[in-house]
Amino acid sequence: LQSTVGENRWLQGELIQLLLSHCDRSRAARWAQRFQLPEEMLPPAVAAELPKLRTPERVEEATGAGDDEERRKQDYYQLPIPRANIHFLQTWAETLQCWEKVLQPGQLVGIDMEWRPSFGMMGRPRVALLQIALKDEVFLLDLPRLLEQAETQGEEEKLPHFLQMLYSDATITKLGYGMSGDLSSLAATCPALKDTEKQARGVVDLLIVDKRVAALPAEHSSQERGWRQAEKGLSLLVQRVLGKPLDKAQQMSNWERRPLREQQILYAASDAYCLLEVYEKLCQDPESFGLSSDLTKSLVGKPSTKARAKQQLNKQEAASPSGQQCQGARQASPSGPAALSPRELSVVCDNMLQGLGRYLRCLGVDVHMLQNHHQHRRAAEVSPAPGAVL
């Protein structure tokens, strides 16, 4: 919201009105103070609240906020490396040290990416931050700034060259979560990287591992820790393997805005570094997580989820939208089942696929979307029509 409102005074005033209606006067006043809105633009209740923000009671509230921060540290995964070992890189000169350390044979690397939330906009988002984690340090690459510098200097091949070397080197183990989607966004950011996924060697997508350990109980349930909703995605995997989930409070922040806030830097570093710790723990005792005894052999270099999906479709084993096996599937043409018009299709989208749900609605598809607080299994309970696609 802050990013959308920007410096527009009218929108800032509207936001204050909404905060006053849906939250409380103190919160509205804090945002009015942040925006530095003149008193004549503020509702009387908010204007009256502003002087109280500097009273001793507010200082006590700030102290209480510090206590909340300590509790969050106890409840969520924390980086085991010092803050000084997290490097935010914005120039090509700064990246030389990163390249030298990452491109070492036998290296174990955690990779993650962040982009500005698109909220259902079409196309792949452009990567705003590339996180590369090693055992002792994390590098955060400011991709928009680096690509701009490379273009200015006439050296557009710099980034593609480094990343192609990294992903194609089978001696370097690359860890990711949902790596196929990340690489698609990377290709949208830098078209020269469009074939990176095909050339990738020595990769471990922990999303595949997550599906194998999903049936196992988490070490600490959400009820035990008082979380408002169950963890999901990488956060849930981290909880199952390491005992504490990720703090995702910064996930939907604006990753294109500079400078990044300290909370964003720590969040981004944690998302990449936790991959190393999860992988190490799984390799130490894979059987306890229901995995093969030789985890590295079973995962490294496995084809992506997208590639396996294509193989399955080539075998003509895909089910029809009604959930029934296609009659004469083995004799069907390569085009697969007959296409449905949007009006004939009914879909239930999980809360991780709300952007897809909005897109399908624009096409005329009947879509029911789960809300963020819904459990995944609710998709089967709210199906709007027989034969709906979940």
Buried (B, 14 or more C-beta within 10 A) or exposed (E): EEEEBEEEEEBBBEBBEEBBEEEEBBBBBBBBBEBEBEEEBBBEEBBEBBEEBEEEEEEEEEEEEEEEEEEEEEBBBEBEBEEEBBBBBBEBEBBEEBBEBBBEEEBBBBBBBBBBBEEEEEEBBBBBBBBBBBBEBBBBBBBBBBBEBBEEEEEBEBBBEBBBEBBBBEEBBBBBBBBBBBBBBBBBBBEBBBEBBEEBBBBBBBBBBBEBBEEEEBEBEBEEBEBEEBBBBBBBBBBBBBEBBBBBEBBEBBBBEEEBEEEBBBBBBBBBBBBBBBBBBBEEEBEEBEBEEEBBEBBBBEBBBEEEEEEEEEEBEBEBBEEEEBEEBEEBEEEEBEEEEEEEBBBBBBBEBBBBBBBBBEEEBBBBBBEEEBEBEBBEEEBEEEEBBB
